Amino acid sequence: MRSARHFLCFTLLGAAVALAPALAGGPGTLKFDQDTQFVGEASTQTIVVVERSQGEDGAVSVDYSVTGGTASAGSDYVTVSGTLNWSDGDESNRTIVVELLPDDISEPNETIELALSNPTNGATIR
């Protein structure tokens, strides 16, 4: 039986881009709402939130994907990737659902790294 202290740690990475000051009325900044998220491995999924802030002008999108970590795709989680889209004037949050695959194997804490990349139409990533 698993210890209640066993966690998957999601390290949420923004892109390595230079950040310009946000302009009021610009396309905005896209970012994870948390830098790190801890989830018990007995969980069957976790939801990661991506925010658009500091502007909502124009339609924008950003890609997301698993970029690494110590957890194993296929045995600890189902890998995810895709694109999140916002329409002009939309500053609401978007979510990424990561399916977790619980097992009865005793393991140390593990990590899954998610990253945002390729923002469009002048949006930046933080």
N, CA, C and O atoms as CSV, one atom per row, in Angstrom:
chain,resi,resn,atom,element,x,y,z
A,1,MET,N,N,0.836,-1.179,0.000
A,1,MET,CA,C,0.000,0.000,0.000
A,1,MET,C,C,0.883,1.245,0.000
A,1,MET,O,O,1.916,1.270,0.669
A,2,ARG,N,N,0.493,2.257,-0.730
A,2,ARG,CA,C,1.267,3.489,-0.884
A,2,ARG,C,C,1.240,4.340,0.374
A,2,ARG,O,O,0.261,4.375,1.121
A,3,SER,N,N,2.345,5.014,0.572
A,3,SER,CA,C,2.419,5.993,1.640
A,3,SER,C,C,1.601,7.218,1.241
A,3,SER,O,O,1.579,7.593,0.069
A,4,ALA,N,N,0.942,7.833,2.190
A,4,ALA,CA,C,0.152,9.035,1.911
A,4,ALA,C,C,1.053,10.207,1.548
A,4,ALA,O,O,0.554,11.250,1.125
A,5,ARG,N,N,2.371,10.064,1.703
A,5,ARG,CA,C,3.291,11.152,1.415
A,5,ARG,C,C,3.873,11.082,0.007
A,5,ARG,O,O,4.727,11.900,-0.335
A,6,HIS,N,N,3.453,10.160,-0.795
A,6,HIS,CA,C,3.992,10.035,-2.142
A,6,HIS,C,C,3.276,10.996,-3.071
A,6,HIS,O,O,2.048,10.974,-3.162
A,7,PHE,N,N,4.028,11.836,-3.761
A,7,PHE,CA,C,3.436,12.861,-4.611
A,7,PHE,C,C,4.048,12.849,-5.995
A,7,PHE,O,O,5.188,12.428,-6.187
A,8,LEU,N,N,3.277,13.313,-6.947
A,8,LEU,CA,C,3.809,13.735,-8.230
A,8,LEU,C,C,3.884,15.249,-8.154
A,8,LEU,O,O,2.908,15.898,-7.777
A,9,CYS,N,N,4.999,15.807,-8.496
A,9,CYS,CA,C,5.176,17.252,-8.471
A,9,CYS,C,C,5.203,17.744,-9.905
A,9,CYS,O,O,6.033,17.298,-10.698
A,10,PHE,N,N,4.320,18.642,-10.242
A,10,PHE,CA,C,4.290,19.240,-11.563
A,10,PHE,C,C,5.112,20.515,-11.520
A,10,PHE,O,O,4.769,21.448,-10.793
A,11,THR,N,N,6.178,20.569,-12.279
A,11,THR,CA,C,6.964,21.781,-12.414
A,11,THR,C,C,6.464,22.469,-13.670
A,11,THR,O,O,6.576,21.918,-14.765
A,12,LEU,N,N,5.924,23.642,-13.528
A,12,LEU,CA,C,5.276,24.325,-14.627
A,12,LEU,C,C,6.196,25.415,-15.146
A,12,LEU,O,O,6.528,26.360,-14.430
A,13,LEU,N,N,6.601,25.273,-16.394
A,13,LEU,CA,C,7.613,26.132,-16.971
A,13,LEU,C,C,7.037,27.048,-18.030
A,13,LEU,O,O,6.330,26.592,-18.929
A,14,GLY,N,N,7.329,28.320,-17.934
A,14,GLY,CA,C,7.026,29.239,-19.021
A,14,GLY,C,C,8.165,29.172,-20.023
A,14,GLY,O,O,9.183,28.535,-19.755
A,15,ALA,N,N,8.017,29.801,-21.139
A,15,ALA,CA,C,9.068,29.807,-22.148
A,15,ALA,C,C,10.199,30.723,-21.702
A,15,ALA,O,O,9.994,31.629,-20.894
A,16,ALA,N,N,11.379,30.483,-22.227
A,16,ALA,CA,C,12.521,31.337,-21.944
A,16,ALA,C,C,12.490,32.501,-22.933
A,16,ALA,O,O,13.176,32.476,-23.955
A,17,VAL,N,N,11.703,33.500,-22.626
A,17,VAL,CA,C,11.588,34.663,-23.503
A,17,VAL,C,C,11.768,35.921,-22.666
A,17,VAL,O,O,11.477,35.932,-21.470
A,18,ALA,N,N,12.247,36.968,-23.302
A,18,ALA,CA,C,12.371,38.247,-22.616
A,18,ALA,C,C,10.981,38.830,-22.444
A,18,ALA,O,O,10.161,38.790,-23.361
A,19,LEU,N,N,10.725,39.363,-21.281
A,19,LEU,CA,C,9.408,39.918,-21.004
A,19,LEU,C,C,9.440,41.427,-21.172
A,19,LEU,O,O,10.302,42.107,-20.616
A,20,ALA,N,N,8.513,41.932,-21.928
A,20,ALA,CA,C,8.346,43.372,-22.075
A,20,ALA,C,C,7.250,43.808,-21.121
A,20,ALA,O,O,6.379,43.009,-20.775
A,21,PRO,N,N,7.276,45.055,-20.693
A,21,PRO,CA,C,6.180,45.511,-19.828
A,21,PRO,C,C,4.843,45.348,-20.539
A,21,PRO,O,O,4.723,45.634,-21.730
A,22,ALA,N,N,3.849,44.892,-19.805
A,22,ALA,CA,C,2.520,44.713,-20.398
A,22,ALA,C,C,1.901,46.076,-20.667
A,22,ALA,O,O,1.941,46.967,-19.818
A,23,LEU,N,N,1.344,46.223,-21.824
A,23,LEU,CA,C,0.672,47.461,-22.195
A,23,LEU,C,C,-0.816,47.289,-21.951
A,23,LEU,O,O,-1.394,46.257,-22.291
A,24,ALA,N,N,-1.430,48.299,-21.365
A,24,ALA,CA,C,-2.872,48.240,-21.172
A,24,ALA,C,C,-3.528,48.115,-22.537
A,24,ALA,O,O,-3.211,48.868,-23.458
A,25,GLY,N,N,-4.422,47.187,-22.660
A,25,GLY,CA,C,-5.106,47.001,-23.921
A,25,GLY,C,C,-4.344,46.155,-24.917
A,25,GLY,O,O,-4.770,46.050,-26.067
A,26,GLY,N,N,-3.237,45.550,-24.531
A,26,GLY,CA,C,-2.468,44.695,-25.425
A,26,GLY,C,C,-3.009,43.278,-25.422
A,26,GLY,O,O,-4.063,43.007,-24.846
A,27,PRO,N,N,-2.275,42.362,-26.078
A,27,PRO,CA,C,-2.739,40.977,-26.172
A,27,PRO,C,C,-2.608,40.183,-24.879
A,27,PRO,O,O,-3.259,39.151,-24.720
A,28,GLY,N,N,-1.774,40.651,-23.952
A,28,GLY,CA,C,-1.696,40.016,-22.645
A,28,GLY,C,C,-0.535,39.074,-22.452
A,28,GLY,O,O,0.261,38.815,-23.355
A,29,THR,N,N,-0.473,38.572,-21.231
A,29,THR,CA,C,0.547,37.624,-20.791
A,29,THR,C,C,-0.135,36.312,-20.442
A,29,THR,O,O,-1.175,36.305,-19.783
A,30,LEU,N,N,0.442,35.205,-20.880
A,30,LEU,CA,C,-0.090,33.869,-20.608
A,30,LEU,C,C,0.843,33.179,-19.630
A,30,LEU,O,O,2.059,33.178,-19.816
A,31,LYS,N,N,0.263,32.584,-18.577
A,31,LYS,CA,C,1.105,31.936,-17.565
A,31,LYS,C,C,0.313,30.894,-16.796
A,31,LYS,O,O,-0.916,30.933,-16.743
A,32,PHE,N,N,1.054,29.952,-16.195
A,32,PHE,CA,C,0.439,29.014,-15.263
A,32,PHE,C,C,0.052,29.782,-14.011
A,32,PHE,O,O,0.763,30.704,-13.610
A,33,ASP,N,N,-1.064,29.419,-13.385
A,33,ASP,CA,C,-1.474,30.135,-12.180
A,33,ASP,C,C,-0.648,29.735,-10.967
A,33,ASP,O,O,-0.681,30.431,-9.952
A,34,GLN,N,N,0.096,28.626,-11.044
A,34,GLN,CA,C,1.004,28.195,-9.985
A,34,GLN,C,C,2.307,27.740,-10.627
A,34,GLN,O,O,2.298,27.199,-11.733
A,35,ASP,N,N,3.434,27.957,-9.940
A,35,ASP,CA,C,4.720,27.484,-10.463
A,35,ASP,C,C,4.909,25.995,-10.225
A,35,ASP,O,O,5.530,25.305,-11.034
A,36,THR,N,N,4.376,25.503,-9.121
A,36,THR,CA,C,4.514,24.092,-8.753
A,36,THR,C,C,3.179,23.607,-8.211
A,36,THR,O,O,2.471,24.342,-7.523
A,37,GLN,N,N,2.848,22.379,-8.524
A,37,GLN,CA,C,1.589,21.795,-8.062
A,37,GLN,C,C,1.891,20.384,-7.572
A,37,GLN,O,O,2.493,19.594,-8.299
A,38,PHE,N,N,1.482,20.058,-6.349
A,38,PHE,CA,C,1.698,18.728,-5.788
A,38,PHE,C,C,0.398,17.940,-5.840
A,38,PHE,O,O,-0.666,18.458,-5.502
A,39,VAL,N,N,0.493,16.689,-6.263
A,39,VAL,CA,C,-0.678,15.832,-6.406
A,39,VAL,C,C,-0.322,14.466,-5.829
A,39,VAL,O,O,0.737,13.925,-6.148
A,40,GLY,N,N,-1.184,13.896,-4.985
A,40,GLY,CA,C,-0.969,12.552,-4.488
A,40,GLY,C,C,-1.059,11.558,-5.633
A,40,GLY,O,O,-1.937,11.683,-6.487
A,41,GLU,N,N,-0.179,10.583,-5.668
A,41,GLU,CA,C,-0.152,9.661,-6.800
A,41,GLU,C,C,-1.401,8.802,-6.888
A,41,GLU,O,O,-1.680,8.241,-7.948
A,42,ALA,N,N,-2.156,8.683,-5.811
A,42,ALA,CA,C,-3.413,7.938,-5.869
A,42,ALA,C,C,-4.473,8.700,-6.671
A,42,ALA,O,O,-5.503,8.132,-7.035
A,43,SER,N,N,-4.225,9.980,-6.945
A,43,SER,CA,C,-5.157,10.771,-7.753
A,43,SER,C,C,-5.187,10.247,-9.182
A,43,SER,O,O,-4.195,9.708,-9.673
A,44,THR,N,N,-6.321,10.406,-9.843
A,44,THR,CA,C,-6.444,9.930,-11.223
A,44,THR,C,C,-6.280,11.041,-12.244
A,44,THR,O,O,-6.163,10.766,-13.439
A,45,GLN,N,N,-6.270,12.292,-11.798
A,45,GLN,CA,C,-6.013,13.397,-12.701
A,45,GLN,C,C,-5.643,14.640,-11.909
A,45,GLN,O,O,-5.893,14.733,-10.708
A,46,THR,N,N,-5.049,15.578,-12.601
A,46,THR,CA,C,-4.830,16.895,-12.027
A,46,THR,C,C,-5.190,17.922,-13.083
A,46,THR,O,O,-5.081,17.668,-14.283
A,47,ILE,N,N,-5.616,19.072,-12.626
A,47,ILE,CA,C,-6.005,20.154,-13.526
A,47,ILE,C,C,-5.036,21.310,-13.322
A,47,ILE,O,O,-4.861,21.806,-12.210
A,48,VAL,N,N,-4.414,21.726,-14.414
A,48,VAL,CA,C,-3.465,22.827,-14.403
A,48,VAL,C,C,-4.142,24.023,-15.070
A,48,VAL,O,O,-4.709,23.895,-16.155
A,49,VAL,N,N,-4.082,25.180,-14.421
A,49,VAL,CA,C,-4.766,26.372,-14.912
A,49,VAL,C,C,-3.764,27.307,-15.595
A,49,VAL,O,O,-2.669,27.545,-15.086
A,50,VAL,N,N,-4.165,27.834,-16.764
A,50,VAL,CA,C,-3.381,28.827,-17.494
A,50,VAL,C,C,-4.209,30.111,-17.554
A,50,VAL,O,O,-5.387,30.090,-17.909
A,51,GLU,N,N,-3.570,31.229,-17.201
A,51,GLU,CA,C,-4.236,32.524,-17.132
A,51,GLU,C,C,-3.803,33.426,-18.280
A,51,GLU,O,O,-2.672,33.342,-18.760
A,52,ARG,N,N,-4.707,34.278,-18.709
A,52,ARG,CA,C,-4.387,35.401,-19.601
A,52,ARG,C,C,-4.628,36.666,-18.786
A,52,ARG,O,O,-5.737,36.885,-18.298
A,53,SER,N,N,-3.607,37.494,-18.635
A,53,SER,CA,C,-3.751,38.704,-17.838
A,53,SER,C,C,-3.038,39.863,-18.516
A,53,SER,O,O,-2.297,39.668,-19.480
A,54,GLN,N,N,-3.263,41.056,-18.016
A,54,GLN,CA,C,-2.609,42.284,-18.456
A,54,GLN,C,C,-2.917,42.634,-19.911
A,54,GLN,O,O,-2.103,43.265,-20.585
A,55,GLY,N,N,-4.071,42.231,-20.386
A,55,GLY,CA,C,-4.503,42.594,-21.726
A,55,GLY,C,C,-5.364,41.495,-22.324
A,55,GLY,O,O,-5.165,40.310,-22.056
A,56,GLU,N,N,-6.323,41.908,-23.138
A,56,GLU,CA,C,-7.221,40.922,-23.746
A,56,GLU,C,C,-7.576,41.303,-25.181
A,56,GLU,O,O,-8.582,40.850,-25.727
A,57,ASP,N,N,-6.729,42.145,-25.782
A,57,ASP,CA,C,-6.997,42.581,-27.156
A,57,ASP,C,C,-6.533,41.533,-28.159
A,57,ASP,O,O,-5.384,41.092,-28.122
A,58,GLY,N,N,-7.416,41.147,-29.036
A,58,GLY,CA,C,-7.087,40.208,-30.103
A,58,GLY,C,C,-7.164,38.765,-29.651
A,58,GLY,O,O,-7.099,38.454,-28.462
A,59,ALA,N,N,-7.305,37.902,-30.629
A,59,ALA,CA,C,-7.282,36.465,-30.367
A,59,ALA,C,C,-5.828,36.029,-30.197
A,59,ALA,O,O,-4.956,36.458,-30.952
A,60,VAL,N,N,-5.570,35.177,-29.204
A,60,VAL,CA,C,-4.222,34.650,-28.969
A,60,VAL,C,C,-4.311,33.159,-28.679
A,60,VAL,O,O,-5.370,32.632,-28.340
A,61,SER,N,N,-3.181,32.504,-28.822
A,61,SER,CA,C,-3.106,31.088,-28.464
A,61,SER,C,C,-1.707,30.792,-27.924
A,61,SER,O,O,-0.776,31.577,-28.098
A,62,VAL,N,N,-1.587,29.648,-27.268
A,62,VAL,CA,C,-0.296,29.188,-26.766
A,62,VAL,C,C,-0.310,27.662,-26.766
A,62,VAL,O,O,-1.329,27.045,-26.457
A,63,ASP,N,N,0.819,27.059,-27.113
A,63,ASP,CA,C,0.953,25.599,-27.080
A,63,ASP,C,C,1.396,25.163,-25.690
A,63,ASP,O,O,2.043,25.922,-24.968
A,64,TYR,N,N,1.046,23.940,-25.323
A,64,TYR,CA,C,1.514,23.356,-24.067
A,64,TYR,C,C,1.947,21.919,-24.330
A,64,TYR,O,O,1.450,21.260,-25.244
A,65,SER,N,N,2.886,21.446,-23.507
A,65,SER,CA,C,3.351,20.065,-23.654
A,65,SER,C,C,4.127,19.631,-22.417
A,65,SER,O,O,4.606,20.458,-21.641
A,66,VAL,N,N,4.240,18.314,-22.249
A,66,VAL,CA,C,5.113,17.745,-21.231
A,66,VAL,C,C,6.530,17.825,-21.795
A,66,VAL,O,O,6.781,17.399,-22.922
A,67,THR,N,N,7.457,18.375,-21.002
A,67,THR,CA,C,8.825,18.549,-21.490
A,67,THR,C,C,9.851,17.730,-20.715
A,67,THR,O,O,11.039,17.796,-21.028
A,68,GLY,N,N,9.437,16.975,-19.732
A,68,GLY,CA,C,10.396,16.181,-18.976
A,68,GLY,C,C,9.883,15.847,-17.595
A,68,GLY,O,O,8.680,15.855,-17.331
A,69,GLY,N,N,10.824,15.553,-16.724
A,69,GLY,CA,C,10.519,15.174,-15.358
A,69,GLY,C,C,10.983,13.759,-15.085
A,69,GLY,O,O,11.484,13.074,-15.977
A,70,THR,N,N,10.815,13.328,-13.849
A,70,THR,CA,C,11.272,11.991,-13.460
A,70,THR,C,C,10.171,10.939,-13.528
A,70,THR,O,O,10.461,9.743,-13.507
A,71,ALA,N,N,8.907,11.369,-13.610
A,71,ALA,CA,C,7.804,10.409,-13.763
A,71,ALA,C,C,7.839,9.838,-15.180
A,71,ALA,O,O,8.339,10.484,-16.101
A,72,SER,N,N,7.314,8.640,-15.349
A,72,SER,CA,C,7.356,7.950,-16.647
A,72,SER,C,C,6.022,8.051,-17.367
A,72,SER,O,O,4.983,7.644,-16.848
A,73,ALA,N,N,6.073,8.609,-18.593
A,73,ALA,CA,C,4.873,8.651,-19.432
A,73,ALA,C,C,4.445,7.225,-19.725
A,73,ALA,O,O,5.279,6.369,-20.021
A,74,GLY,N,N,3.145,6.968,-19.644
A,74,GLY,CA,C,2.620,5.639,-19.915
A,74,GLY,C,C,2.486,4.760,-18.694
A,74,GLY,O,O,1.645,3.861,-18.674
A,75,SER,N,N,3.307,5.001,-17.658
A,75,SER,CA,C,3.148,4.219,-16.434
A,75,SER,C,C,2.762,5.087,-15.235
A,75,SER,O,O,2.119,4.598,-14.305
A,76,ASP,N,N,3.145,6.363,-15.243
A,76,ASP,CA,C,2.766,7.278,-14.165
A,76,ASP,C,C,1.699,8.288,-14.606
A,76,ASP,O,O,0.893,8.737,-13.791
A,77,TYR,N,N,1.696,8.639,-15.883
A,77,TYR,CA,C,0.749,9.623,-16.408
A,77,TYR,C,C,0.606,9.437,-17.914
A,77,TYR,O,O,1.424,8.779,-18.558
A,78,VAL,N,N,-0.451,10.031,-18.458
A,78,VAL,CA,C,-0.665,10.047,-19.901
A,78,VAL,C,C,-0.154,11.395,-20.405
A,78,VAL,O,O,-0.622,12.443,-19.960
A,79,THR,N,N,0.799,11.370,-21.327
A,79,THR,CA,C,1.378,12.616,-21.820
A,79,THR,C,C,0.326,13.474,-22.517
A,79,THR,O,O,-0.606,12.960,-23.136
A,80,VAL,N,N,0.491,14.776,-22.405
A,80,VAL,CA,C,-0.462,15.713,-23.004
A,80,VAL,C,C,0.286,16.774,-23.793
A,80,VAL,O,O,1.429,17.113,-23.489
A,81,SER,N,N,-0.379,17.284,-24.802
A,81,SER,CA,C,0.089,18.452,-25.537
A,81,SER,C,C,-1.105,19.015,-26.281
A,81,SER,O,O,-2.088,18.312,-26.513
A,82,GLY,N,N,-1.021,20.260,-26.647
A,82,GLY,CA,C,-2.122,20.873,-27.377
A,82,GLY,C,C,-1.958,22.363,-27.454
A,82,GLY,O,O,-0.881,22.899,-27.195
A,83,THR,N,N,-3.029,23.026,-27.811
A,83,THR,CA,C,-3.049,24.477,-27.953
A,83,THR,C,C,-4.254,25.032,-27.195
A,83,THR,O,O,-5.363,24.507,-27.293
A,84,LEU,N,N,-4.018,26.089,-26.447
A,84,LEU,CA,C,-5.085,26.808,-25.756
A,84,LEU,C,C,-5.363,28.086,-26.537
A,84,LEU,O,O,-4.432,28.756,-26.984
A,85,ASN,N,N,-6.630,28.424,-26.703
A,85,ASN,CA,C,-7.042,29.574,-27.506
A,85,ASN,C,C,-7.901,30.533,-26.698
A,85,ASN,O,O,-8.719,30.114,-25.879
A,86,TRP,N,N,-7.705,31.833,-26.938
A,86,TRP,CA,C,-8.530,32.892,-26.375
A,86,TRP,C,C,-9.023,33.768,-27.528
A,86,TRP,O,O,-8.257,34.077,-28.440
A,87,SER,N,N,-10.262,34.159,-27.492
A,87,SER,CA,C,-10.799,35.076,-28.499
A,87,SER,C,C,-10.567,36.513,-28.036
A,87,SER,O,O,-10.206,36.750,-26.884
A,88,ASP,N,N,-10.775,37.457,-28.929
A,88,ASP,CA,C,-10.644,38.874,-28.609
A,88,ASP,C,C,-11.554,39.212,-27.433
A,88,ASP,O,O,-12.736,38.870,-27.447
A,89,GLY,N,N,-11.014,39.877,-26.421
A,89,GLY,CA,C,-11.790,40.285,-25.256
A,89,GLY,C,C,-11.919,39.223,-24.179
A,89,GLY,O,O,-12.515,39.482,-23.133
A,90,ASP,N,N,-11.379,38.036,-24.405
A,90,ASP,CA,C,-11.517,36.917,-23.464
A,90,ASP,C,C,-10.294,36.842,-22.557
A,90,ASP,O,O,-9.180,36.613,-23.030
A,91,GLU,N,N,-10.498,37.034,-21.265
A,91,GLU,CA,C,-9.415,36.952,-20.292
A,91,GLU,C,C,-9.659,35.813,-19.297
A,91,GLU,O,O,-9.036,35.771,-18.236
A,92,SER,N,N,-10.565,34.890,-19.640
A,92,SER,CA,C,-10.878,33.788,-18.722
A,92,SER,C,C,-9.770,32.731,-18.749
A,92,SER,O,O,-9.004,32.636,-19.709
A,93,ASN,N,N,-9.704,31.949,-17.684
A,93,ASN,CA,C,-8.691,30.907,-17.550
A,93,ASN,C,C,-8.974,29.726,-18.474
A,93,ASN,O,O,-10.119,29.474,-18.849
A,94,ARG,N,N,-7.926,29.018,-18.829
A,94,ARG,CA,C,-8.017,27.762,-19.575
A,94,ARG,C,C,-7.415,26.668,-18.697
A,94,ARG,O,O,-6.597,26.950,-17.822
A,95,THR,N,N,-7.817,25.430,-18.929
A,95,THR,CA,C,-7.305,24.325,-18.115
A,95,THR,C,C,-6.679,23.243,-18.984
A,95,THR,O,O,-7.069,23.019,-20.130
A,96,ILE,N,N,-5.702,22.591,-18.395
A,96,ILE,CA,C,-5.046,21.421,-18.981
A,96,ILE,C,C,-5.294,20.281,-18.009
A,96,ILE,O,O,-4.966,20.396,-16.828
A,97,VAL,N,N,-5.865,19.188,-18.483
A,97,VAL,CA,C,-6.119,18.024,-17.635
A,97,VAL,C,C,-5.044,16.986,-17.929
A,97,VAL,O,O,-4.857,16.579,-19.076
A,98,VAL,N,N,-4.339,16.563,-16.878
A,98,VAL,CA,C,-3.328,15.517,-17.004
A,98,VAL,C,C,-3.862,14.277,-16.305
A,98,VAL,O,O,-4.129,14.300,-15.103
A,99,GLU,N,N,-4.018,13.195,-17.060
A,99,GLU,CA,C,-4.493,11.937,-16.488
A,99,GLU,C,C,-3.325,11.237,-15.806
A,99,GLU,O,O,-2.272,11.033,-16.410
A,100,LEU,N,N,-3.523,10.871,-14.538
A,100,LEU,CA,C,-2.505,10.164,-13.754
A,100,LEU,C,C,-2.850,8.684,-13.708
A,100,LEU,O,O,-4.022,8.309,-13.713
A,101,LEU,N,N,-1.825,7.853,-13.663
A,101,LEU,CA,C,-2.002,6.405,-13.657
A,101,LEU,C,C,-1.490,5.852,-12.333
A,101,LEU,O,O,-0.316,5.499,-12.223
A,102,PRO,N,N,-2.364,5.773,-11.322
A,102,PRO,CA,C,-1.933,5.276,-10.014
A,102,PRO,C,C,-1.542,3.797,-10.074
A,102,PRO,O,O,-2.095,3.023,-10.855
A,103,ASP,N,N,-0.581,3.429,-9.235
A,103,ASP,CA,C,-0.172,2.033,-9.146
A,103,ASP,C,C,0.192,1.724,-7.698
A,103,ASP,O,O,0.140,2.605,-6.840
A,104,ASP,N,N,0.554,0.495,-7.432
A,104,ASP,CA,C,0.904,0.083,-6.074
A,104,ASP,C,C,2.402,-0.078,-5.895
A,104,ASP,O,O,2.843,-0.754,-4.965
A,105,ILE,N,N,3.189,0.529,-6.765
A,105,ILE,CA,C,4.647,0.427,-6.689
A,105,ILE,C,C,5.160,1.533,-5.767
A,105,ILE,O,O,4.817,2.704,-5.932
A,106,SER,N,N,5.987,1.143,-4.795
A,106,SER,CA,C,6.569,2.130,-3.892
A,106,SER,C,C,7.691,2.856,-4.620
A,106,SER,O,O,8.670,2.238,-5.040
A,107,GLU,N,N,7.545,4.174,-4.770
A,107,GLU,CA,C,8.515,4.987,-5.499
A,107,GLU,C,C,8.760,6.278,-4.731
A,107,GLU,O,O,7.924,6.688,-3.926
A,108,PRO,N,N,9.903,6.924,-4.972
A,108,PRO,CA,C,10.107,8.253,-4.387
A,108,PRO,C,C,9.221,9.270,-5.113
A,108,PRO,O,O,8.605,8.950,-6.129
A,109,ASN,N,N,9.162,10.482,-4.591
A,109,ASN,CA,C,8.415,11.533,-5.279
A,109,ASN,C,C,8.955,11.708,-6.687
A,109,ASN,O,O,10.156,11.577,-6.920
A,110,GLU,N,N,8.061,12.005,-7.632
A,110,GLU,CA,C,8.437,12.152,-9.036
A,110,GLU,C,C,7.913,13.478,-9.566
A,110,GLU,O,O,7.036,14.095,-8.962
A,111,THR,N,N,8.451,13.907,-10.687
A,111,THR,CA,C,8.036,15.179,-11.276
A,111,THR,C,C,7.570,14.994,-12.713
A,111,THR,O,O,7.987,14.070,-13.412
A,112,ILE,N,N,6.701,15.892,-13.126
A,112,ILE,CA,C,6.275,16.034,-14.513
A,112,ILE,C,C,6.434,17.508,-14.840
A,112,ILE,O,O,5.922,18.359,-14.112
A,113,GLU,N,N,7.132,17.825,-15.917
A,113,GLU,CA,C,7.314,19.212,-16.309
A,113,GLU,C,C,6.418,19.548,-17.491
A,113,GLU,O,O,6.444,18.868,-18.516
A,114,LEU,N,N,5.628,20.602,-17.338
A,114,LEU,CA,C,4.791,21.124,-18.414
A,114,LEU,C,C,5.357,22.474,-18.825
A,114,LEU,O,O,5.876,23.216,-17.992
A,115,ALA,N,N,5.255,22.790,-20.111
A,115,ALA,CA,C,5.753,24.070,-20.593
A,115,ALA,C,C,4.755,24.712,-21.537
A,115,ALA,O,O,3.996,24.032,-22.227
A,116,LEU,N,N,4.773,26.036,-21.550
A,116,LEU,CA,C,4.035,26.827,-22.524
A,116,LEU,C,C,5.023,27.310,-23.573
A,116,LEU,O,O,6.171,27.619,-23.253
A,117,SER,N,N,4.581,27.375,-24.830
A,117,SER,CA,C,5.467,27.834,-25.905
A,117,SER,C,C,4.644,28.414,-27.048
A,117,SER,O,O,3.427,28.237,-27.100
A,118,ASN,N,N,5.303,29.094,-27.946
A,118,ASN,CA,C,4.712,29.604,-29.186
A,118,ASN,C,C,3.478,30.481,-28.994
A,118,ASN,O,O,2.439,30.211,-29.596
A,119,PRO,N,N,3.569,31.534,-28.162
A,119,PRO,CA,C,2.416,32.430,-28.045
A,119,PRO,C,C,2.209,33.165,-29.369
A,119,PRO,O,O,3.171,33.432,-30.089
A,120,THR,N,N,0.966,33.489,-29.687
A,120,THR,CA,C,0.664,34.138,-30.954
A,120,THR,C,C,0.178,35.574,-30.768
A,120,THR,O,O,-0.210,35.983,-29.674
A,121,ASN,N,N,0.211,36.314,-31.854
A,121,ASN,CA,C,-0.377,37.654,-31.964
A,121,ASN,C,C,0.080,38.635,-30.897
A,121,ASN,O,O,-0.709,39.452,-30.422
A,122,GLY,N,N,1.373,38.555,-30.513
A,122,GLY,CA,C,1.955,39.505,-29.584
A,122,GLY,C,C,1.826,39.168,-28.115
A,122,GLY,O,O,2.334,39.906,-27.271
A,123,ALA,N,N,1.156,38.069,-27.785
A,123,ALA,CA,C,1.066,37.643,-26.371
A,123,ALA,C,C,2.464,37.221,-25.905
A,123,ALA,O,O,3.296,36.801,-26.709
A,124,THR,N,N,2.705,37.338,-24.613
A,124,THR,CA,C,3.969,36.889,-24.034
A,124,THR,C,C,3.693,35.790,-23.022
A,124,THR,O,O,2.564,35.618,-22.562
A,125,ILE,N,N,4.731,35.057,-22.685
A,125,ILE,CA,C,4.644,33.991,-21.675
A,125,ILE,C,C,5.470,34.425,-20.480
A,125,ILE,O,O,6.584,34.931,-20.618
A,126,ARG,N,N,4.897,34.214,-19.304
A,126,ARG,CA,C,5.649,34.481,-18.083
A,126,ARG,C,C,5.754,33.225,-17.291
A,126,ARG,O,O,6.352,33.221,-16.216
